Amino acid sequence: MRGVHVTVTTADITGEPIENVAVVGEELDRWLRDVEGFEGFVVLAREGRAFGLAFWESKEVAERHEVARAELRERLLRIANVRVEDVVDYDVVYTRLGPNLGASA
């Protein structure tokens, strides 16, 4: 995964069912999947907190689409009645995933 970049969005989902968070994740993925350089999306959730991980071909590609991504993220999360707590970028330095993790949960 050389050069792969991930943006991690942390959201306060207090009072929202985790099923609603999955719907938001599906919508974000649907909007992003045709964006050049987008590589995938993962949502992790527990009561009160969710993390969205958007994977990009490179940091440069992620930065090029930052304004549109931020607008989309804010719009969808506002509709879902959740609050973004933090958005942080990371470089992926190591990964190994089993064959069952390639499919949607």
C-alpha positions in Angstrom: 0.0 0.0 0.0 2.9 2.3 -0.8 1.7 6.0 -0.8 -1.8 5.2 0.5 -3.3 7.9 2.6 -6.2 7.7 5.0 -8.4 10.5 6.5 -9.9 9.5 9.8 -13.1 11.3 10.8 -14.3 11.0 14.4 -17.9 11.7 15.1 -20.1 11.9 18.2 -23.1 9.7 17.5 -24.7 9.9 21.0 -28.4 9.0 20.8 -28.1 7.6 17.2 -28.5 3.9 16.5 -25.4 2.3 14.9 -27.6 1.2 12.0 -28.0 4.9 11.1 -24.2 5.3 11.1 -24.0 2.4 8.6 -26.4 4.2 6.3 -24.3 7.4 6.4 -21.2 5.3 5.6 -22.9 3.8 2.6 -23.9 7.2 1.4 -20.4 8.6 1.8 -19.0 5.6 0.0 -21.5 6.0 -2.8 -20.6 9.6 -3.4 -16.9 9.0 -3.2 -16.4 5.8 -5.1 -16.3 7.6 -8.5 -13.8 10.3 -7.3 -10.4 9.9 -8.8 -7.9 8.3 -6.4 -10.5 7.1 -3.9 -9.6 3.6 -2.7 -12.2 2.6 -0.1 -14.1 3.4 3.1 -14.4 1.8 6.5 -16.7 2.8 9.3 -16.1 1.7 12.9 -18.8 2.4 15.5 -19.8 1.8 19.1 -22.3 3.5 21.3 -21.7 7.2 21.2 -18.7 7.3 18.8 -17.9 6.5 15.2 -14.8 6.6 13.1 -14.8 6.8 9.3 -11.6 5.9 7.4 -11.4 7.1 3.8 -8.6 5.6 1.9 -6.9 7.6 -0.9 -4.3 6.8 -3.6 -2.0 9.5 -2.1 -1.9 12.5 0.2 -1.9 14.8 -2.8 -5.1 13.2 -4.2 -6.8 13.5 -0.8 -5.8 17.1 -0.5 -7.0 17.9 -4.0 -10.5 16.8 -3.1 -10.5 18.2 0.5 -13.0 21.0 0.0 -15.6 18.8 -1.7 -15.0 16.0 0.8 -15.5 18.3 3.8 -18.7 19.8 2.4 -20.1 16.3 1.7 -19.1 15.0 5.1 -20.6 18.0 7.0 -23.9 17.8 5.0 -24.4 14.0 5.5 -23.4 14.1 9.2 -25.7 17.1 9.8 -28.6 15.2 8.2 -27.8 12.2 10.4 -27.7 14.4 13.5 -24.1 13.6 14.5 -21.3 16.0 15.2 -17.8 15.7 13.7 -15.2 15.8 16.5 -12.0 15.5 14.6 -10.6 15.0 11.1 -7.0 13.7 10.9 -4.9 12.5 8.0 -2.4 9.6 8.2 -0.1 7.8 5.9 -0.7 4.0 5.8 2.7 2.5 6.6 1.6 -1.2 7.0 -1.4 -3.3 6.3 -2.4 -6.9 6.1 -6.0 -7.9 5.7 -7.5 -11.3 5.4 -9.5 -12.3 2.4 -12.8 -11.9 4.2 -12.2 -8.3 4.9 -12.5 -7.2 1.3 -16.3 -7.6 1.4 -18.7 -5.2 3.1 -19.7 -6.3 6.6 
